[in-house]
Amino acid sequence: MGMIRKREGKRGVSWQIDYFDPAGKRIRQSFKKKKDAVDELAKRVSLIAERRYLDVKKDYKTTMGDLLGKYGENFADQTSYRGWKVFCIKRFKDHFGENTLLANIRYVDIETYHSALRKTLTAHGTIRKDSTVNREMSCHHHIFTKAVEWDMIERNPFDKGKSLHLKENNQRLRFLSQEEIDRLLPECHKYLRRVVECAINTGMRRGEILGLKWSDIRNGQIYLQASVTKTKEARQVPVNDDLATLFKEIRKEQQLRSEYIFTYRKNEEKGPETTRLTTVGKPVESMKTAFNAALRRAGIEDFRFHDLRHTFASHFIMRGGTLKELQEILGHKTIQMTMRYAHLSQEHKKKAVNLLNGLTASKEGDNQKPDCHKTSQIL
């Protein structure tokens, strides 16, 4: 009813079981040890004989709609789910079909979807970046990983082939010069300028800033909870004098009427012809349009809000901060992520050393002349 064959390849020797399930589908699965293959085939043959096979192979009854529904129930409160994951999941469902059995989804189907995704233009009509494709495929990999943990399938189809992760170009390091900062800030509306100033002085991410509450600030530190950070690890960010002054200004204006720090005023209708401005306003949730408009007015090109994080890190290093300190402030898990700023430290030191130029230059009347030939060789 089934057979076991020995296979030899680059990864060594393996043992493959080969049989047909009750639905007539051919099943092949490899094991590192012959004993494991023999035991597994015997178990499955026994289950088929006892007509209990389908009770174990739940993926023969579970549909894509069942899986995505369960995933939504468990992760609907996740910030990323409410944002970009919703669109990823919709594309995935439209491609495979809600009623498709998970058992019918193979690695080749995942790879085909991956290839199609790379060719599909974004909503703005541009080619998808490798990082965007990787993020979406990671979402789908996580969905199937949870399906295995929830006993909806036995094995993740992603694990049956090579990794589909694309090599990304993460070398971008765009940051604002002091002159660009001086041009940008006056072009920002009041609420936007405050957010930008916080980003430049802390290196915090946009979501971390917009979610800041007064209860997060104490003892000269910003305490970021694990639930709001990208790494899901809590961290502390020091508040410098400039930021402390800004917080005091906002606090005085709000008069303890808002739990959120960054808010904006909105019109409130009080009658057919009268409106007034609220004192507190509502928390800032989105500012992409306002930020891009400020960049245009300031004449700053090729810049994103996330680059304000690079701006903080770059100026921190150029003003003498250490990479270890920067790693802790930014919340990088490894020092390698912070090393992208190391060259700025070296350039800064080189400029500082150039301040000594002329200190040992030969004075007028010195008889000893430098060996220009040797100097050129050394340099």
For each residue, the residues with C-beta under 8 A, 3 or more apart:
1: 19 45 48
2: 17 18 19 20 41 44 45
3: 17 18 19
4: 15 16 17 18 34 37 38 41
5: 15 16 18
6: 13 14 15 16 34
7: 13 14 15 16 30
8: 12 13 14
9: 12 14
10:
11: 14
12: 8 9 32
13: 6 7 8
14: 6 7 8 9 11 30 31 32
15: 4 5 6 7 30 31 32 33 34 36 37 38
16: 4 5 6 7 28 29 30 31 37
17: 2 3 4 27 28 29 30 31 37 40 41 44
18: 2 3 4 5 26 27 28
19: 1 2 3 26 27 41 44 45
20: 2 24 25 26 27
21: 24 25 27 48 53 57 60
22: 48 51 53 54
23: 60
24: 20 21
25: 20 21 103
26: 18 19 20
27: 17 18 19 20 21 44
28: 16 17 18
29: 16 17 40
30: 7 14 15 16 17 37
31: 14 15 16 17 34 36 37 40
32: 12 14 15 36
33: 15 36 37
34: 4 6 15 31 37 38
35: 38 39
36: 15 31 32 33 39 40
37: 4 15 16 17 30 31 33 34 40 41
38: 4 15 34 35 41 42
39: 35 36 42 43
40: 17 29 31 36 37 43 44
41: 2 4 17 19 37 38 44 45
42: 38 39 45 46
43: 39 40 46 47
44: 2 17 19 27 40 41 47 48 53
45: 1 2 19 41 42 48 49
46: 42 43 49 50
47: 43 44 50 52 53 55 56
48: 1 21 22 44 45 51 53
49: 45 46
50: 46 47
51: 22 48
52: 47 55 56
53: 21 22 44 47 48 56 57
54: 22 57 60 61
55: 47 52 58
56: 47 52 53
57: 21 53 54 60 103 154
58: 55 61 62 151 152 153 154
59: 62 101 102 103 147 152 153 154
60: 21 23 54 57 101 103
61: 54 58 101
62: 58 59 66 67 101 102 103 147 152 153
63: 66 67 98 99 100 101 102
64: 67 68 92 93 96 97 98 99 100 101 102 105
65: 68 69 93 98 99
66: 62 63 69 70 152
67: 62 63 64 70 71 102 143 144 147 152
68: 64 65 71 72 89 92 93 98 143
69: 65 66 72 73
70: 66 67 73 74 146 150 152
71: 67 68 74 75 89 143 146
72: 68 69 75 76 81 89
73: 69 70 76
74: 70 71 146
75: 71 72 78 81 85
76: 72 73 81 82
77: 81 82
78: 75 81 82 85
79: 82 83 207
80: 83 84 85
81: 72 75 76 77 78 85 86
82: 76 77 78 79 85 86
83: 79 80 86
84: 80 87 88 135
85: 75 78 80 81 82 88 89 139
86: 81 82 83 89 90
87: 84 90 91
88: 84 85 91 92 136 139 140
89: 68 71 72 85 86 92 93 139 143
90: 86 87 93 94
91: 87 88 94 95 117 136
92: 64 68 88 89 95 96 113 140 143
93: 64 65 68 89 90 96 97 98
94: 90 91 97
95: 91 92 113 116
96: 64 92 93 100 105 109 113
97: 64 93 94 100
98: 63 64 65 68 93
99: 63 64 65
100: 63 64 96 97 104 105
101: 59 60 61 62 63 64 104 105
102: 59 62 63 64 67 105 147 152 153
103: 25 57 59 60 62 153
104: 100 101
105: 64 96 100 101 102 109 110 157
106: 109 110 157 160
107: 110 111 157 158 160 161
108: 111 112 161
109: 96 105 106 112 113 157
110: 105 106 107 113 114 140 157 158 161 164
111: 107 108 114 115 161 164
112: 108 109 115 116
113: 92 95 96 109 110 116 117 140
114: 110 111 117 118 133 137 164
115: 111 112 118 119
116: 95 112 113 119 120
117: 91 113 114 120 128 133 136 137
118: 114 115 128 133
119: 115 116
120: 116 117 128
121: 125 126 127 128
122: 125 126 127 128 132
123:
124:
125: 121 122
126: 121 122
127: 121 122
128: 117 118 120 121 122 132 133
129: 132 133 168
130: 133 134 166 167 168 169
131: 134 135 168 170
132: 122 128 129 135 136
133: 114 117 118 128 129 130 136 137 166
134: 130 131 137 138 165 166 168
135: 84 131 132 138 139
136: 88 91 117 132 133 139 140
137: 114 117 133 134 140 141 164 165
138: 134 135 141 142
139: 85 88 89 135 136 142 143
140: 88 92 110 113 136 137 143 144 158
141: 137 138 144 145 156 158
142: 138 139 145 146
143: 67 68 71 89 92 139 140 146 147
144: 67 140 141 147 148 153 156 157 158
145: 141 142 148 149 156
146: 70 71 74 142 143 149 150
147: 59 62 67 102 143 144 150 152 153 156
148: 144 145 151 152 153 154 155 156
149: 145 146
150: 70 146 147
151: 58 148
152: 58 59 62 66 67 70 102 147 148
153: 58 59 62 102 103 144 147 148 156
154: 57 58 59 148
155: 148 159 160
156: 141 144 145 147 148 153 159 160
157: 105 106 107 109 110 144 160
158: 107 110 140 141 144 161 164
159: 155 156
160: 106 107 155 156 157
161: 107 108 110 111 158 164
162:
163:
164: 110 111 114 137 158 161
165: 134 137
166: 130 133 134
167: 130
168: 129 130 131 134
169: 130 172
170: 131
171: 340
172: 169
173: 310 314 340 341
174: 302 303 304 307 310
175: 307 310 311 313 314 315
176: 180 181 184 200 300 303 307 308 311
177: 180 181
178: 181 182 315
179: 182 183
180: 176 177 183 184 298 300
181: 176 177 178 184 185 200 311
182: 178 179 185 186
183: 179 180 186 187 298 299 300
184: 176 180 181 187 188 196 294 295 298 300
185: 181 182 188 193 196 197
186: 182 183 298
187: 183 184 294 295 297 298
188: 184 185 192 193 196 290 291 294
189: 192 193 290 294
190: 193 194
191: 194 195 262 263 264 265 281 284 287
192: 188 189 195 196 287 290 291 294
193: 185 188 189 190 196 197
194: 190 191 197 198 246 250 262
195: 191 192 198 199 209 210 262 284 287
196: 184 185 188 192 193 199 200 291 308
197: 185 193 194 200 201 242 243 246
198: 194 195 201 202 204 209 212 243 246 262
199: 195 196 202 203 204 206 209 305 308 309 311 312
200: 176 181 196 197 308 311 312 315
201: 197 198 240 242 243 312
202: 198 199 209 222 237 239 243 312 329
203: 199 237 308 309 312 313 316 329 330
204: 198 199 208 209 222 224 237 309
205: 208 209 229 230 306 309
206: 199 209 210 305 306
207: 79 210 211 228
208: 204 205 211 212 224 228 229
209: 195 198 199 202 204 205 206 212 262
210: 195 206 207 262 283 284 285
211: 207 208 228 260
212: 198 208 209 216 217 222 260 261 262
213: 216 259 260 261
214: 217 251 258 259 260 261
215: 218 259
216: 212 213 222 223 224 225
217: 212 214 221 222 223 239 247 261
218: 215 221 223
219:
220: 238 239 244
221: 217 218 236 237 238 239
222: 202 204 212 216 217 236 237 238 239
223: 216 217 218 234 236
224: 204 208 216 228 229 234 235 236 237 331
225: 216 228 229 234
226: 229 232 233 234
227: 232
228: 207 208 211 224 225
229: 205 208 224 225 226 232 233 234 235 331
230: 205 331
231: 331 333
232: 226 227 229
233: 226 229 331 333
234: 223 224 225 226 229
235: 224 229 328 329 331
236: 221 222 223 224
237: 202 203 204 221 222 224 329
238: 220 221 222 329
239: 202 217 220 221 222 243 244 247
240: 201 243 244
241: 244 245
242: 197 201 245 246
243: 197 198 201 202 239 240 246 247
244: 220 239 240 241 247 248
245: 241 242 248 249
246: 194 197 198 242 243 249 250
247: 217 239 243 244 250 251 261
248: 244 245 251 252
249: 245 246 252 253
250: 194 246 247 253 254 261 262
251: 214 247 248 254 256
252: 248 249 255
253: 249 250
254: 250 251 257 258 263 279 280
255: 252 279
256: 251
257: 254 279 280
258: 214 254 261 263 280 281 283
259: 213 214 215
260: 211 212 213 214 263 283
261: 212 213 214 217 247 250 258
262: 191 194 195 198 209 210 212 250 283 284
263: 191 254 258 260 280 281 282 283 284
264: 191 281 282 284
265: 191 277 278 279 281
266: 277 278 281 282
267: 275 276 277
268: 275 276 277 278
269: 274 275
270: 274 275 276
271: 274
272:
273:
274: 269 270 271
275: 267 268 269 270
276: 267 268 270
277: 265 266 267 268
278: 265 266 268 281 282
279: 254 255 257 265
280: 254 257 258 263
281: 191 258 263 264 265 266 278
282: 263 264 266 278
283: 210 258 260 262 263
284: 191 195 210 262 263 264 287
285: 210
286: 289
287: 191 192 195 284 290 291 305
288: 291 292 305
289: 286 292 293
290: 188 189 192 287 293 294
291: 188 192 196 287 288 294 295 305
292: 288 289 295 296
293: 289 290 296 297
294: 184 187 188 189 192 290 291 297 298
295: 184 187 291 292 298 300 301 303
296: 292 293 299
297: 187 293 294
298: 180 183 184 186 187 294 295
299: 183 296
300: 176 180 183 184 295 303
301: 295
302: 174
303: 174 176 295 300 307
304: 174 307
305: 199 206 287 288 291 308
306: 205 206 309 310
307: 174 175 176 303 304 310 311
308: 176 196 199 200 203 305 311 312
309: 199 203 204 205 306 312 313 330
310: 173 174 175 306 307 313 314
311: 175 176 181 199 200 307 308 314 315
312: 199 200 201 202 203 308 309 315 316
313: 175 203 309 310 316 317 326 330 338 341
314: 173 175 310 311 317 318 341 344
315: 175 178 200 311 312 318 319
316: 203 312 313 319 321 325 326 329
317: 313 314 320 321 323 326 341 342 344 345 348
318: 314 315 344 345 347 348
319: 315 316 348
320: 317 348
321: 316 317 325 326
322: 325 326
323: 317 326 327 335 338 339 341 342 345
324: 327 328 335
325: 316 321 322 328 329
326: 313 316 317 321 322 323 329 330 338 341
327: 323 324 330 332 335 337 338
328: 235 324 325 331
329: 202 203 235 237 238 316 325 326
330: 203 309 313 326 327 337 338
331: 224 229 230 231 233 235 328
332: 327 335 337 338
333: 231 233 337
334: 337 338
335: 323 324 327 332 338 339
336: 339
337: 327 330 332 333 334 340
338: 313 323 326 327 330 332 334 335 341 342
339: 323 335 336 342
340: 171 173 337
341: 173 313 314 317 323 326 338 344 345
342: 317 323 338 339 345 346
343: 346 347
344: 314 317 318 341 347 348
345: 317 318 323 341 342 348 349
346: 342 343 349 350
347: 318 343 344 350 351
348: 317 318 319 320 344 345 351 352
349: 345 346 352 353
350: 346 347 353 354
351: 347 348 354 355
352: 348 349 355
353: 349 350 356
354: 350 351 357
355: 351 352
356: 353 359
357: 354 361
358: 361
359: 356
360:
361: 357 358
362: 366 368 369 370
363: 366
364:
365:
366: 362 363 369
367:
368: 362
369: 362 366
370: 362 375
371: 374 375
372: 375 376
373: 376 377
374: 371 377 378
375: 370 371 372 378 379
376: 372 373 379
377: 373 374
378: 374 375
379: 375 376
